[in-house]
Amino acid sequence: MHTSAPLATATPVKPSTVATPESHKPAGTLESSELLQGAKAISILHNGAIYRLQATKLGKLILTK
């Protein structure tokens, strides 16, 4: 009879959900909520072109021209 050792399972690392204090933000850093202000998408004018910044249902950001 052959017995095998149980397989080790890795514990997933969850990203921190703690807000970064204002004093620890790099200069020029904005929260996405400051840009979106409750909207799902905003337009950004950059060098004469309009870009669209959109928040997805999964909490990701998409920037398109």
PyMOL Python script that loads the backbone (N, CA, C, O; Angstrom):
from pymol import cmd

cmd.read_pdbstr("""\
ATOM      1  N   MET A   1       0.847  -1.186   0.000  1.00  0.00           N
ATOM      2  CA  MET A   1       0.000   0.000   0.000  1.00  0.00           C
ATOM      3  C   MET A   1       0.880   1.234   0.000  1.00  0.00           C
ATOM      4  O   MET A   1       1.792   1.366   0.817  1.00  0.00           O
ATOM      5  N   HIS A   2       0.596   2.135  -0.927  1.00  0.00           N
ATOM      6  CA  HIS A   2       1.402   3.356  -1.085  1.00  0.00           C
ATOM      7  C   HIS A   2       0.624   4.534  -0.521  1.00  0.00           C
ATOM      8  O   HIS A   2      -0.522   4.760  -0.909  1.00  0.00           O
ATOM      9  N   THR A   3       1.219   5.273   0.372  1.00  0.00           N
ATOM     10  CA  THR A   3       0.573   6.476   0.909  1.00  0.00           C
ATOM     11  C   THR A   3       1.356   7.681   0.444  1.00  0.00           C
ATOM     12  O   THR A   3       2.584   7.649   0.367  1.00  0.00           O
ATOM     13  N   SER A   4       0.650   8.722   0.142  1.00  0.00           N
ATOM     14  CA  SER A   4       1.332   9.941  -0.289  1.00  0.00           C
ATOM     15  C   SER A   4       1.031  11.055   0.705  1.00  0.00           C
ATOM     16  O   SER A   4      -0.009  11.071   1.364  1.00  0.00           O
ATOM     17  N   ALA A   5       1.959  11.967   0.787  1.00  0.00           N
ATOM     18  CA  ALA A   5       1.782  13.115   1.680  1.00  0.00           C
ATOM     19  C   ALA A   5       0.722  14.033   1.084  1.00  0.00           C
ATOM     20  O   ALA A   5       0.614  14.137  -0.137  1.00  0.00           O
ATOM     21  N   PRO A   6      -0.059  14.699   1.929  1.00  0.00           N
ATOM     22  CA  PRO A   6      -1.058  15.628   1.409  1.00  0.00           C
ATOM     23  C   PRO A   6      -0.377  16.764   0.649  1.00  0.00           C
ATOM     24  O   PRO A   6       0.715  17.205   1.007  1.00  0.00           O
ATOM     25  N   LEU A   7      -1.038  17.220  -0.397  1.00  0.00           N
ATOM     26  CA  LEU A   7      -0.499  18.318  -1.186  1.00  0.00           C
ATOM     27  C   LEU A   7      -0.610  19.623  -0.407  1.00  0.00           C
ATOM     28  O   LEU A   7      -1.631  19.906   0.221  1.00  0.00           O
ATOM     29  N   ALA A   8       0.432  20.388  -0.460  1.00  0.00           N
ATOM     30  CA  ALA A   8       0.403  21.701   0.192  1.00  0.00           C
ATOM     31  C   ALA A   8      -0.386  22.651  -0.687  1.00  0.00           C
ATOM     32  O   ALA A   8      -0.200  22.685  -1.903  1.00  0.00           O
ATOM     33  N   THR A   9      -1.253  23.408  -0.080  1.00  0.00           N
ATOM     34  CA  THR A   9      -2.020  24.390  -0.859  1.00  0.00           C
ATOM     35  C   THR A   9      -1.557  25.780  -0.483  1.00  0.00           C
ATOM     36  O   THR A   9      -1.357  26.097   0.689  1.00  0.00           O
ATOM     37  N   ALA A  10      -1.393  26.585  -1.486  1.00  0.00           N
ATOM     38  CA  ALA A  10      -0.962  27.962  -1.263  1.00  0.00           C
ATOM     39  C   ALA A  10      -2.152  28.797  -0.803  1.00  0.00           C
ATOM     40  O   ALA A  10      -3.262  28.650  -1.314  1.00  0.00           O
ATOM     41  N   THR A  11      -1.914  29.646   0.137  1.00  0.00           N
ATOM     42  CA  THR A  11      -2.951  30.554   0.602  1.00  0.00           C
ATOM     43  C   THR A  11      -2.909  31.794  -0.267  1.00  0.00           C
ATOM     44  O   THR A  11      -1.874  32.456  -0.344  1.00  0.00           O
ATOM     45  N   PRO A  12      -4.025  32.128  -0.930  1.00  0.00           N
ATOM     46  CA  PRO A  12      -4.010  33.318  -1.780  1.00  0.00           C
ATOM     47  C   PRO A  12      -3.792  34.577  -0.953  1.00  0.00           C
ATOM     48  O   PRO A  12      -4.296  34.707   0.163  1.00  0.00           O
ATOM     49  N   VAL A  13      -3.042  35.482  -1.520  1.00  0.00           N
ATOM     50  CA  VAL A  13      -2.779  36.751  -0.850  1.00  0.00           C
ATOM     51  C   VAL A  13      -3.804  37.756  -1.351  1.00  0.00           C
ATOM     52  O   VAL A  13      -3.923  37.991  -2.553  1.00  0.00           O
ATOM     53  N   LYS A  14      -4.534  38.338  -0.432  1.00  0.00           N
ATOM     54  CA  LYS A  14      -5.540  39.326  -0.798  1.00  0.00           C
ATOM     55  C   LYS A  14      -4.917  40.711  -0.772  1.00  0.00           C
ATOM     56  O   LYS A  14      -4.122  41.015   0.118  1.00  0.00           O
ATOM     57  N   PRO A  15      -5.271  41.565  -1.748  1.00  0.00           N
ATOM     58  CA  PRO A  15      -4.758  42.934  -1.716  1.00  0.00           C
ATOM     59  C   PRO A  15      -5.300  43.662  -0.495  1.00  0.00           C
ATOM     60  O   PRO A  15      -6.392  43.366  -0.010  1.00  0.00           O
ATOM     61  N   SER A  16      -4.541  44.590  -0.022  1.00  0.00           N
ATOM     62  CA  SER A  16      -4.951  45.362   1.151  1.00  0.00           C
ATOM     63  C   SER A  16      -6.181  46.189   0.838  1.00  0.00           C
ATOM     64  O   SER A  16      -6.266  46.827  -0.211  1.00  0.00           O
ATOM     65  N   THR A  17      -7.132  46.173   1.757  1.00  0.00           N
ATOM     66  CA  THR A  17      -8.334  46.978   1.576  1.00  0.00           C
ATOM     67  C   THR A  17      -8.284  48.231   2.441  1.00  0.00           C
ATOM     68  O   THR A  17      -9.248  48.994   2.501  1.00  0.00           O
ATOM     69  N   VAL A  18      -7.156  48.432   3.109  1.00  0.00           N
ATOM     70  CA  VAL A  18      -7.001  49.602   3.957  1.00  0.00           C
ATOM     71  C   VAL A  18      -6.652  50.805   3.090  1.00  0.00           C
ATOM     72  O   VAL A  18      -5.758  50.735   2.248  1.00  0.00           O
ATOM     73  N   ALA A  19      -7.356  51.896   3.300  1.00  0.00           N
ATOM     74  CA  ALA A  19      -7.102  53.104   2.516  1.00  0.00           C
ATOM     75  C   ALA A  19      -5.716  53.644   2.833  1.00  0.00           C
ATOM     76  O   ALA A  19      -5.269  53.595   3.979  1.00  0.00           O
ATOM     77  N   THR A  20      -5.046  54.152   1.824  1.00  0.00           N
ATOM     78  CA  THR A  20      -3.732  54.741   2.007  1.00  0.00           C
ATOM     79  C   THR A  20      -3.893  56.130   2.609  1.00  0.00           C
ATOM     80  O   THR A  20      -4.610  56.963   2.056  1.00  0.00           O
ATOM     81  N   PRO A  21      -3.233  56.389   3.737  1.00  0.00           N
ATOM     82  CA  PRO A  21      -3.333  57.731   4.319  1.00  0.00           C
ATOM     83  C   PRO A  21      -2.802  58.775   3.351  1.00  0.00           C
ATOM     84  O   PRO A  21      -1.873  58.506   2.589  1.00  0.00           O
ATOM     85  N   GLU A  22      -3.387  59.965   3.378  1.00  0.00           N
ATOM     86  CA  GLU A  22      -2.974  61.044   2.476  1.00  0.00           C
ATOM     87  C   GLU A  22      -1.471  61.292   2.552  1.00  0.00           C
ATOM     88  O   GLU A  22      -0.848  61.583   1.531  1.00  0.00           O
ATOM     89  N   SER A  23      -0.882  61.186   3.729  1.00  0.00           N
ATOM     90  CA  SER A  23       0.544  61.482   3.884  1.00  0.00           C
ATOM     91  C   SER A  23       1.432  60.439   3.215  1.00  0.00           C
ATOM     92  O   SER A  23       2.617  60.703   3.012  1.00  0.00           O
ATOM     93  N   HIS A  24       0.903  59.256   2.861  1.00  0.00           N
ATOM     94  CA  HIS A  24       1.702  58.209   2.249  1.00  0.00           C
ATOM     95  C   HIS A  24       1.464  58.090   0.742  1.00  0.00           C
ATOM     96  O   HIS A  24       2.041  57.210   0.104  1.00  0.00           O
ATOM     97  N   LYS A  25       0.644  58.938   0.168  1.00  0.00           N
ATOM     98  CA  LYS A  25       0.408  58.916  -1.275  1.00  0.00           C
ATOM     99  C   LYS A  25       1.564  59.599  -1.990  1.00  0.00           C
ATOM    100  O   LYS A  25       2.042  60.644  -1.548  1.00  0.00           O
ATOM    101  N   PRO A  26       2.014  59.011  -3.094  1.00  0.00           N
ATOM    102  CA  PRO A  26       3.032  59.706  -3.886  1.00  0.00           C
ATOM    103  C   PRO A  26       2.470  61.025  -4.427  1.00  0.00           C
ATOM    104  O   PRO A  26       1.264  61.138  -4.650  1.00  0.00           O
ATOM    105  N   ALA A  27       3.322  62.002  -4.635  1.00  0.00           N
ATOM    106  CA  ALA A  27       2.883  63.297  -5.155  1.00  0.00           C
ATOM    107  C   ALA A  27       2.162  63.102  -6.477  1.00  0.00           C
ATOM    108  O   ALA A  27       2.589  62.300  -7.308  1.00  0.00           O
ATOM    109  N   GLY A  28       1.084  63.821  -6.674  1.00  0.00           N
ATOM    110  CA  GLY A  28       0.321  63.742  -7.913  1.00  0.00           C
ATOM    111  C   GLY A  28      -0.629  62.555  -7.990  1.00  0.00           C
ATOM    112  O   GLY A  28      -1.169  62.276  -9.060  1.00  0.00           O
ATOM    113  N   THR A  29      -0.848  61.849  -6.885  1.00  0.00           N
ATOM    114  CA  THR A  29      -1.726  60.678  -6.877  1.00  0.00           C
ATOM    115  C   THR A  29      -3.143  61.078  -6.506  1.00  0.00           C
ATOM    116  O   THR A  29      -3.369  61.789  -5.527  1.00  0.00           O
ATOM    117  N   LEU A  30      -4.104  60.603  -7.314  1.00  0.00           N
ATOM    118  CA  LEU A  30      -5.517  60.839  -7.045  1.00  0.00           C
ATOM    119  C   LEU A  30      -6.221  59.506  -6.869  1.00  0.00           C
ATOM    120  O   LEU A  30      -5.832  58.516  -7.489  1.00  0.00           O
ATOM    121  N   GLU A  31      -7.236  59.468  -6.045  1.00  0.00           N
ATOM    122  CA  GLU A  31      -8.103  58.294  -5.941  1.00  0.00           C
ATOM    123  C   GLU A  31      -8.988  58.276  -7.180  1.00  0.00           C
ATOM    124  O   GLU A  31      -9.407  59.335  -7.646  1.00  0.00           O
ATOM    125  N   SER A  32      -9.281  57.102  -7.722  1.00  0.00           N
ATOM    126  CA  SER A  32     -10.155  57.017  -8.882  1.00  0.00           C
ATOM    127  C   SER A  32     -11.530  57.596  -8.564  1.00  0.00           C
ATOM    128  O   SER A  32     -12.183  58.156  -9.444  1.00  0.00           O
ATOM    129  N   SER A  33     -11.970  57.467  -7.330  1.00  0.00           N
ATOM    130  CA  SER A  33     -13.275  58.017  -6.929  1.00  0.00           C
ATOM    131  C   SER A  33     -13.293  59.538  -7.025  1.00  0.00           C
ATOM    132  O   SER A  33     -14.347  60.136  -7.241  1.00  0.00           O
ATOM    133  N   GLU A  34     -12.113  60.172  -6.863  1.00  0.00           N
ATOM    134  CA  GLU A  34     -12.039  61.626  -7.019  1.00  0.00           C
ATOM    135  C   GLU A  34     -12.249  62.021  -8.476  1.00  0.00           C
ATOM    136  O   GLU A  34     -12.857  63.053  -8.759  1.00  0.00           O
ATOM    137  N   LEU A  35     -11.752  61.208  -9.398  1.00  0.00           N
ATOM    138  CA  LEU A  35     -11.927  61.486 -10.818  1.00  0.00           C
ATOM    139  C   LEU A  35     -13.342  61.159 -11.281  1.00  0.00           C
ATOM    140  O   LEU A  35     -13.981  61.955 -11.969  1.00  0.00           O
ATOM    141  N   LEU A  36     -13.822  59.981 -10.899  1.00  0.00           N
ATOM    142  CA  LEU A  36     -15.117  59.515 -11.390  1.00  0.00           C
ATOM    143  C   LEU A  36     -16.308  60.175 -10.685  1.00  0.00           C
ATOM    144  O   LEU A  36     -17.368  60.342 -11.290  1.00  0.00           O
ATOM    145  N   GLN A  37     -16.146  60.542  -9.438  1.00  0.00           N
ATOM    146  CA  GLN A  37     -17.193  61.211  -8.652  1.00  0.00           C
ATOM    147  C   GLN A  37     -18.545  60.516  -8.776  1.00  0.00           C
ATOM    148  O   GLN A  37     -19.563  61.175  -8.985  1.00  0.00           O
ATOM    149  N   GLY A  38     -18.561  59.198  -8.651  1.00  0.00           N
ATOM    150  CA  GLY A  38     -19.801  58.434  -8.694  1.00  0.00           C
ATOM    151  C   GLY A  38     -20.231  57.992 -10.081  1.00  0.00           C
ATOM    152  O   GLY A  38     -21.121  57.151 -10.207  1.00  0.00           O
ATOM    153  N   ALA A  39     -19.618  58.539 -11.126  1.00  0.00           N
ATOM    154  CA  ALA A  39     -19.961  58.144 -12.494  1.00  0.00           C
ATOM    155  C   ALA A  39     -19.194  56.869 -12.858  1.00  0.00           C
ATOM    156  O   ALA A  39     -18.171  56.562 -12.246  1.00  0.00           O
ATOM    157  N   LYS A  40     -19.687  56.133 -13.849  1.00  0.00           N
ATOM    158  CA  LYS A  40     -18.980  54.938 -14.310  1.00  0.00           C
ATOM    159  C   LYS A  40     -17.927  55.275 -15.349  1.00  0.00           C
ATOM    160  O   LYS A  40     -17.000  54.496 -15.569  1.00  0.00           O
ATOM    161  N   ALA A  41     -18.063  56.437 -15.995  1.00  0.00           N
ATOM    162  CA  ALA A  41     -17.100  56.838 -17.021  1.00  0.00           C
ATOM    163  C   ALA A  41     -17.003  58.360 -17.067  1.00  0.00           C
ATOM    164  O   ALA A  41     -17.968  59.072 -16.787  1.00  0.00           O
ATOM    165  N   ILE A  42     -15.805  58.842 -17.430  1.00  0.00           N
ATOM    166  CA  ILE A  42     -15.587  60.280 -17.614  1.00  0.00           C
ATOM    167  C   ILE A  42     -14.759  60.478 -18.879  1.00  0.00           C
ATOM    168  O   ILE A  42     -14.096  59.555 -19.351  1.00  0.00           O
ATOM    169  N   SER A  43     -14.805  61.679 -19.414  1.00  0.00           N
ATOM    170  CA  SER A  43     -13.976  62.048 -20.557  1.00  0.00           C
ATOM    171  C   SER A  43     -12.823  62.892 -20.050  1.00  0.00           C
ATOM    172  O   SER A  43     -12.985  63.728 -19.162  1.00  0.00           O
ATOM    173  N   ILE A  44     -11.649  62.658 -20.636  1.00  0.00           N
ATOM    174  CA  ILE A  44     -10.445  63.404 -20.276  1.00  0.00           C
ATOM    175  C   ILE A  44      -9.879  64.009 -21.550  1.00  0.00           C
ATOM    176  O   ILE A  44      -9.630  63.291 -22.519  1.00  0.00           O
ATOM    177  N   LEU A  45      -9.674  65.314 -21.560  1.00  0.00           N
ATOM    178  CA  LEU A  45      -9.063  65.990 -22.700  1.00  0.00           C
ATOM    179  C   LEU A  45      -7.558  66.034 -22.464  1.00  0.00           C
ATOM    180  O   LEU A  45      -7.101  66.601 -21.472  1.00  0.00           O
ATOM    181  N   HIS A  46      -6.782  65.438 -23.376  1.00  0.00           N
ATOM    182  CA  HIS A  46      -5.326  65.377 -23.239  1.00  0.00           C
ATOM    183  C   HIS A  46      -4.692  65.665 -24.589  1.00  0.00           C
ATOM    184  O   HIS A  46      -4.907  64.926 -25.549  1.00  0.00           O
ATOM    185  N   ASN A  47      -3.907  66.740 -24.668  1.00  0.00           N
ATOM    186  CA  ASN A  47      -3.225  67.140 -25.907  1.00  0.00           C
ATOM    187  C   ASN A  47      -4.182  67.210 -27.100  1.00  0.00           C
ATOM    188  O   ASN A  47      -3.849  66.770 -28.200  1.00  0.00           O
ATOM    189  N   GLY A  48      -5.358  67.760 -26.872  1.00  0.00           N
ATOM    190  CA  GLY A  48      -6.325  67.938 -27.948  1.00  0.00           C
ATOM    191  C   GLY A  48      -7.148  66.714 -28.296  1.00  0.00           C
ATOM    192  O   GLY A  48      -8.026  66.795 -29.155  1.00  0.00           O
ATOM    193  N   ALA A  49      -6.894  65.586 -27.659  1.00  0.00           N
ATOM    194  CA  ALA A  49      -7.662  64.354 -27.919  1.00  0.00           C
ATOM    195  C   ALA A  49      -8.510  64.031 -26.685  1.00  0.00           C
ATOM    196  O   ALA A  49      -8.114  64.298 -25.551  1.00  0.00           O
ATOM    197  N   ILE A  50      -9.681  63.452 -26.936  1.00  0.00           N
ATOM    198  CA  ILE A  50     -10.562  63.066 -25.840  1.00  0.00           C
ATOM    199  C   ILE A  50     -10.384  61.581 -25.559  1.00  0.00           C
ATOM    200  O   ILE A  50     -10.471  60.750 -26.463  1.00  0.00           O
ATOM    201  N   TYR A  51     -10.134  61.261 -24.302  1.00  0.00           N
ATOM    202  CA  TYR A  51      -9.998  59.883 -23.836  1.00  0.00           C
ATOM    203  C   TYR A  51     -11.169  59.582 -22.910  1.00  0.00           C
ATOM    204  O   TYR A  51     -11.742  60.489 -22.306  1.00  0.00           O
ATOM    205  N   ARG A  52     -11.522  58.300 -22.802  1.00  0.00           N
ATOM    206  CA  ARG A  52     -12.611  57.894 -21.917  1.00  0.00           C
ATOM    207  C   ARG A  52     -12.036  56.982 -20.845  1.00  0.00           C
ATOM    208  O   ARG A  52     -11.405  55.973 -21.157  1.00  0.00           O
ATOM    209  N   LEU A  53     -12.255  57.337 -19.574  1.00  0.00           N
ATOM    210  CA  LEU A  53     -11.843  56.515 -18.440  1.00  0.00           C
ATOM    211  C   LEU A  53     -13.099  55.872 -17.884  1.00  0.00           C
ATOM    212  O   LEU A  53     -14.035  56.561 -17.475  1.00  0.00           O
ATOM    213  N   GLN A  54     -13.113  54.538 -17.871  1.00  0.00           N
ATOM    214  CA  GLN A  54     -14.303  53.802 -17.473  1.00  0.00           C
ATOM    215  C   GLN A  54     -13.968  52.804 -16.375  1.00  0.00           C
ATOM    216  O   GLN A  54     -12.943  52.126 -16.441  1.00  0.00           O
ATOM    217  N   ALA A  55     -14.831  52.712 -15.360  1.00  0.00           N
ATOM    218  CA  ALA A  55     -14.700  51.714 -14.305  1.00  0.00           C
ATOM    219  C   ALA A  55     -15.548  50.502 -14.688  1.00  0.00           C
ATOM    220  O   ALA A  55     -16.705  50.656 -15.080  1.00  0.00           O
ATOM    221  N   THR A  56     -14.986  49.305 -14.577  1.00  0.00           N
ATOM    222  CA  THR A  56     -15.718  48.089 -14.904  1.00  0.00           C
ATOM    223  C   THR A  56     -16.462  47.572 -13.673  1.00  0.00           C
ATOM    224  O   THR A  56     -16.265  48.057 -12.559  1.00  0.00           O
ATOM    225  N   LYS A  57     -17.315  46.585 -13.899  1.00  0.00           N
ATOM    226  CA  LYS A  57     -18.059  45.960 -12.794  1.00  0.00           C
ATOM    227  C   LYS A  57     -17.126  45.258 -11.820  1.00  0.00           C
ATOM    228  O   LYS A  57     -17.453  45.098 -10.644  1.00  0.00           O
ATOM    229  N   LEU A  58     -15.958  44.837 -12.314  1.00  0.00           N
ATOM    230  CA  LEU A  58     -14.992  44.127 -11.468  1.00  0.00           C
ATOM    231  C   LEU A  58     -14.011  45.066 -10.761  1.00  0.00           C
ATOM    232  O   LEU A  58     -13.077  44.620 -10.095  1.00  0.00           O
ATOM    233  N   GLY A  59     -14.241  46.391 -10.919  1.00  0.00           N
ATOM    234  CA  GLY A  59     -13.396  47.345 -10.226  1.00  0.00           C
ATOM    235  C   GLY A  59     -12.107  47.701 -10.951  1.00  0.00           C
ATOM    236  O   GLY A  59     -11.213  48.303 -10.357  1.00  0.00           O
ATOM    237  N   LYS A  60     -11.997  47.343 -12.215  1.00  0.00           N
ATOM    238  CA  LYS A  60     -10.822  47.704 -13.003  1.00  0.00           C
ATOM    239  C   LYS A  60     -11.100  49.013 -13.746  1.00  0.00           C
ATOM    240  O   LYS A  60     -12.242  49.465 -13.831  1.00  0.00           O
ATOM    241  N   LEU A  61     -10.046  49.604 -14.276  1.00  0.00           N
ATOM    242  CA  LEU A  61     -10.183  50.838 -15.057  1.00  0.00           C
ATOM    243  C   LEU A  61      -9.750  50.581 -16.496  1.00  0.00           C
ATOM    244  O   LEU A  61      -8.783  49.864 -16.753  1.00  0.00           O
ATOM    245  N   ILE A  62     -10.498  51.189 -17.438  1.00  0.00           N
ATOM    246  CA  ILE A  62     -10.173  51.087 -18.852  1.00  0.00           C
ATOM    247  C   ILE A  62     -10.046  52.516 -19.384  1.00  0.00           C
ATOM    248  O   ILE A  62     -10.941  53.340 -19.194  1.00  0.00           O
ATOM    249  N   LEU A  63      -8.930  52.797 -20.050  1.00  0.00           N
ATOM    250  CA  LEU A  63      -8.715  54.103 -20.685  1.00  0.00           C
ATOM    251  C   LEU A  63      -8.669  53.894 -22.184  1.00  0.00           C
ATOM    252  O   LEU A  63      -7.814  53.157 -22.675  1.00  0.00           O
ATOM    253  N   THR A  64      -9.574  54.530 -22.926  1.00  0.00           N
ATOM    254  CA  THR A  64      -9.615  54.381 -24.378  1.00  0.00           C
ATOM    255  C   THR A  64      -9.595  55.754 -25.029  1.00  0.00           C
ATOM    256  O   THR A  64     -10.000  56.752 -24.431  1.00  0.00           O
ATOM    257  N   LYS A  65      -9.114  55.784 -26.272  1.00  0.00           N
ATOM    258  CA  LYS A  65      -9.046  57.030 -27.043  1.00  0.00           C
ATOM    259  C   LYS A  65     -10.217  57.070 -27.993  1.00  0.00           C
ATOM    260  O   LYS A  65     -10.367  58.031 -28.747  1.00  0.00           O
TER     261      LYS A  65
END
""", "prot")
cmd.dss("prot")
cmd.show_as("cartoon", "prot")
cmd.util.cbc("prot")
cmd.orient("prot")
